[in-house]
Amino acid sequence: MTVKPFCDGPFKSIKRTCWIVGKDKNGDDCHILDQRGWGYLTGKGHAALGLDTETAYKLQKDMQEWVVDALNAAWEASKSGDKV
């Protein structure tokens, strides 16, 4: 069985948010991922990393870029029939 995705590529992150979106069947943004973990990165409590905001922001931004790149690579591969 083949399942049609509710979101298609290309994928991107929305600036100043933790959202990653694709495109729905009408070409509108379709929210697929909400990156979390700010409290873990910057918190001072038990098991938190206690990072400064600049470092935490860079880590989250780098992760967003990695996820978007991976989603777009898989989307491109699926268009050409390659296995992901």
Secondary structure, 3 states (H helix, E strand, C coil): CCCCCCCEEEEEECCCCCEEEEECCCCCEEEEEECCCHHHHHCCCCCCCCCCHHHHHHHHHHHHHHHHHHHHHHHHHHHCCCCC
